């Protein structure tokens, strides 16, 4: 249904059925367009980070805690977690963790039963193995991003954590 320009109506003039139908249909059209936009914007990127130059700062036994924090301002349901080896590290494993706490200085615990990881083999690849143990995140909670394992010859990785609003 397309927008249709209603006839000009002056104050005190009777409203014809045709004019009323145009106004009603325009309102329905407007609401359906707004609903369509809301569906497209339903995915929230919580963490979407590309980290360059890892080999200059870490080795395969390194862990990096508290690289990034996210304060939850609306209820979330975690939907996806992916780590990508952008440049093809030589060997070992890339792995990251997302932890949540009720306060920024509180006790953090993982949201995964299986953390997203990639076994490096010299090729560019992304993980498909993440399994959430916790998906519901409440307003006012904190999320923390940690790297728990870095592949040998690591240079560039990308991590992505998405959610939907509840």
C-alpha positions as CSV (number, residue, x, y, z in Angstrom):
1,X,0.0,0.0,0.0
2,X,1.4,3.3,-1.0
3,X,1.0,6.7,0.6
4,X,-1.9,8.7,-0.9
5,X,-2.3,12.4,-0.5
6,X,-5.6,13.2,1.1
7,X,-7.8,16.0,-0.2
8,X,-7.6,19.4,1.6
9,X,-10.2,19.6,4.4
10,X,-11.0,22.8,6.0
11,X,-12.2,23.1,9.6
12,X,-15.9,22.5,9.7
13,X,-16.1,20.7,6.4
14,X,-17.6,17.2,6.4
15,X,-15.1,14.4,6.0
16,X,-16.0,12.2,3.1
17,X,-15.5,8.4,3.4
18,X,-12.8,8.6,0.7
19,X,-10.8,11.2,2.7
20,X,-11.2,9.1,5.9
21,X,-10.0,6.0,4.1
22,X,-6.9,7.8,2.8
23,X,-6.0,9.0,6.3
24,X,-6.6,5.5,7.8
25,X,-4.6,3.7,5.1
26,X,-1.7,6.2,5.4
27,X,-1.6,5.5,9.1
28,X,-1.6,1.7,8.6
29,X,1.1,2.2,5.9
30,X,3.2,4.3,8.4
31,X,2.9,1.7,11.2
32,X,3.8,-1.2,8.9
33,X,6.9,0.7,7.7
34,X,8.0,1.4,11.3
35,X,7.5,-2.3,12.2
36,X,9.7,-3.3,9.2
37,X,12.5,-1.0,10.4
38,X,12.3,-2.4,13.9
39,X,12.7,-5.9,12.6
40,X,15.8,-4.9,10.7
41,X,17.4,-3.2,13.7
42,X,16.7,-6.1,16.1
43,X,20.3,-7.4,16.2
44,X,22.5,-5.5,18.7
45,X,26.3,-5.8,18.3
46,X,27.5,-5.9,21.9
47,X,31.2,-6.5,21.0
48,X,32.4,-6.1,17.5
49,X,36.2,-5.7,17.7
50,X,39.1,-6.3,15.3
51,X,42.4,-6.7,17.2
52,X,45.6,-6.1,15.2
53,X,49.2,-6.9,16.0
54,X,48.7,-9.6,18.5
55,X,52.0,-11.3,17.9
56,X,53.9,-8.2,19.2
57,X,52.1,-8.3,22.6
58,X,51.2,-11.9,23.4
59,X,52.2,-15.5,22.9
60,X,50.3,-18.7,22.8
61,X,50.1,-19.0,26.6
62,X,48.8,-15.4,27.1
63,X,45.5,-14.5,28.5
64,X,44.2,-10.9,28.3
65,X,41.5,-10.0,30.8
66,X,39.2,-7.0,30.7
67,X,40.0,-5.9,27.1
68,X,36.5,-4.3,26.8
69,X,33.5,-3.8,29.0
70,X,29.8,-3.3,28.1
71,X,27.2,-1.8,30.5
72,X,23.8,-3.3,29.7
73,X,21.2,-0.5,29.3
74,X,18.3,-2.7,28.1
75,X,17.5,-6.3,28.6
76,X,19.4,-8.6,26.2
77,X,19.2,-12.1,24.9
78,X,22.6,-13.2,23.6
79,X,22.3,-14.8,20.2
80,X,25.7,-15.3,18.6
81,X,29.4,-15.4,19.4
82,X,32.1,-15.7,16.7
83,X,35.9,-15.4,16.6
84,X,37.6,-15.1,13.2
85,X,41.3,-15.6,12.4
86,X,41.6,-12.8,9.8
87,X,45.2,-13.5,8.6
88,X,45.7,-17.3,9.2
89,X,47.9,-17.9,12.3
90,X,50.3,-20.8,12.2
91,X,49.0,-23.2,14.9
92,X,47.4,-23.5,18.4
93,X,44.0,-22.0,19.4
94,X,42.3,-18.7,19.4
95,X,39.6,-18.5,22.1
96,X,37.7,-15.7,23.8
97,X,35.3,-15.4,26.7
98,X,32.4,-13.1,27.7
99,X,31.8,-12.8,31.4
100,X,29.0,-11.1,33.2
101,X,28.6,-9.5,36.6
102,X,25.9,-7.6,38.4
103,X,28.3,-4.7,39.2
104,X,31.5,-3.5,37.5
105,X,33.6,-4.5,40.4
106,X,31.6,-7.7,41.1
107,X,32.4,-11.3,40.5
108,X,32.4,-12.2,36.8
109,X,31.3,-15.6,35.4
110,X,31.3,-16.9,31.9
111,X,28.2,-16.9,29.7
112,X,29.5,-20.0,27.7
113,X,29.4,-23.7,28.3
114,X,31.6,-23.9,25.1
115,X,33.7,-20.8,24.4
116,X,34.1,-19.6,20.8
117,X,37.4,-20.9,19.4
118,X,39.3,-21.5,16.2
119,X,42.2,-24.0,15.8
120,X,44.8,-22.1,13.7
121,X,46.1,-23.9,10.6
122,X,47.5,-21.1,8.4
123,X,44.1,-20.3,6.8
124,X,41.6,-17.6,7.4
125,X,38.6,-19.0,9.3
126,X,35.8,-18.3,11.8
127,X,34.4,-20.3,14.7
128,X,31.1,-22.1,14.7
129,X,31.3,-23.8,18.1
130,X,30.0,-21.3,20.7
131,X,27.4,-22.6,23.1
132,X,25.8,-20.3,25.7
133,X,25.1,-21.4,29.2
134,X,23.5,-18.0,30.0
135,X,21.6,-16.0,27.4
136,X,19.5,-13.6,29.4
137,X,21.3,-10.4,30.5
138,X,19.5,-7.8,32.7
139,X,19.6,-4.1,32.7
140,X,22.4,-2.8,34.8
141,X,24.7,-5.9,34.4
142,X,28.2,-5.7,33.0
143,X,29.8,-7.8,30.3
144,X,33.5,-8.2,30.0
145,X,35.5,-9.4,27.0
146,X,38.7,-11.6,27.6
147,X,41.0,-13.4,25.3
148,X,41.7,-16.8,26.9
149,X,44.0,-18.3,24.2
150,X,46.1,-16.8,21.4
151,X,47.3,-18.9,18.5
152,X,51.0,-19.1,17.5
153,X,51.9,-16.4,14.9
154,X,48.7,-14.5,15.7
155,X,48.3,-11.2,14.0
156,X,44.7,-10.1,13.5
157,X,41.4,-11.5,14.9
158,X,37.9,-10.3,14.9
159,X,35.3,-11.0,17.6
160,X,31.6,-10.6,17.4
161,X,29.0,-10.9,20.1
162,X,25.4,-10.2,19.1
163,X,22.1,-10.0,21.0
164,X,18.5,-9.1,20.7
165,X,16.5,-6.7,22.9
166,X,14.1,-8.3,25.4
